[in-house]
Amino acid sequence: MRIAMTVMALVFVLGSASAVVQARKGQWWRAASTFLPGLGMVVVLLGGVERQITSLFWLGCLLVVAGFGAEAMAYWRARTPSAENGA
């Protein structure tokens, strides 16, 4: 179980670092789509699975789904011409 916790912590730290870089570039939807699934994974595994707290499990699932929604918004904003892009 220690190896799984270490891998999970590493994925969360690397995802958080990537989200900070994207946020500094002003890519907020992309930053949220990177950070939220990692945070949701930590909440699901540590709170929901490890300690068997149902509310934390569902909160983690909600964070992962919100991350996928942010990914969809980032994709939509990148593909849609806007006033910022000079279109």
N, C-alpha and C positions, 0 to 999 in steps of 0.2 A: 504494500500500500504506500510505502514511502516513495517508491520510484514514481508511482502515478501522481502523487502530490507534487513531487519535484517537477515533473514534466508539465503538469497543469500550471504551476506557479511560473515556470519559464515561458509558457505560451502566453500567459496573462501579462507578464512583464514586457515581453517583446511586442505584444499587441498594443499595450499602453504606450510604449515608446513610439511605435509607428503612428498611433493616433495623435500624439503630441506633435510630431513632425507635420502631419497633414493639417492639423488645426493651425499651426503657425503659417501655413501656406494659404489659409482661408478656406480650406476645403472641409467645412464643418460636417456636411452629410457623410463624406467619406471617413472622417475621423470617428463619427458616431457609429458607422457601420463596422469599423475595426474594433472599437472599444466595447460596445454593448454585448456582442456575442461572447467575448472572452470573459467579461464580468458575469454574464448569465451562466456560463459554464462553471465558473468558480462557485457561484451561489447554489446551482443545482447539485454539484458534486459534494461540496462541503456541507451545506445545510440540508439539502433534500435527501441525498443518498446516504451520506456518512452518518448524519445525526437523525435521519428519518423524520424531518420536520416538513410536513406537507406544504405549508404556506411558503417556505423558502424554495421548495421544489418548483411550485407554480410561479413564484416571483422570478426565478431564474429562467424558466421557460418564456415568460413574458419579455424579459430582457433580450433573450435570443431572437424572439419574433420581432421586437422593436429594432434590433440590429439589422435584420433582413429587410424591414421596411425602410430603414435609413439607407441601406444599399440600393434599394429600388429608387429612392429619391435621388441619390447621388448619380445613378445611371441616367435617370430621366433628365436631371439638370445638365449633365454633360452632353446629352444628345439633343437637347432642345435649344434652339437659338434664343438668345436673350439680348437685352440692351447692353449688358456688361461685355458680351463677346463681340460687339460691334455689328450685330445683325439687324 
